Amino acid sequence: MRPEGNLQSKVVRRVAPQSKENELRIILPARENAVRRGLKSIKSGLGPIGFSSDELASLELVLAEILNNIVEHAYRGNEAGIIEIQLSQTTAGLWCTVIDTGAMMPNGEPPLGMQCDLNCDVADLPEGGFGWFLIRELVHDLEYTHEEGQNRLSFRMSIGRLN
C-alpha cells in the first residue's frame, strides 16, 4: 500500500511524444449517462490494442470515480459542462489527463481519501472519500492544477505498457 499523499505538487512531468495511434481522446457532456457511454467507448477503444480485462477494469474504476466526482461536485448538476479525457499509451504505462471547467477541488488539491473498515454492515459504511483512496492506490504520478478556470487532473497507470 502506498502512503497517502501521492499528489506531486508543483512537479511538471512531460510525457515523451508518442505516435498518435497510441492516443485516445474523448469529449463528453458532464452527465451521468454520458460518463457511462464514455467509459464504454474507452474500454472498447483500448481493448483491441493489448489491454487485459483486469487492466481495463482498473482503468474503468479510476475513471468512473474521477468522472462521476466531476459531474457531481465540479459541475454540481450543470449539464452544460464538458469533460475531456486524454489517454496516451507509453513505455511507462497509460498516461491519463482529465480536463474540465467546473469548480476547483477543495483546497486546490484532490482529497487524500481514507481507507475504511469494511467489516461492518453496508448501512454503516461511511459516505465519501473511499473513491479517492482507491484512485491513489491504483495510480502513479497524480497531479492536479487549476489554472484560468480549467481543472486538469493527470496520472499514470502501470497498464498497457508499450514494448
ZIRACOR-V911753 format. One record per helix or strand of 3 or more residues. SS is the DSSP state (2 for helix, 1 for strand). FROM is the first residue (numbers start at 0). TO is the last residue. Records with the same first field share a line. If there is no record, write none. Layout:
SS: FROM-TO ; FROM-TO
This chain:
2: 19-21 ; 31-46 ; 52-73 ; 105-107 ; 121-123 ; 129-137
1: 22-28 ; 81-89 ; 92-99 ; 139-146 ; 149-156
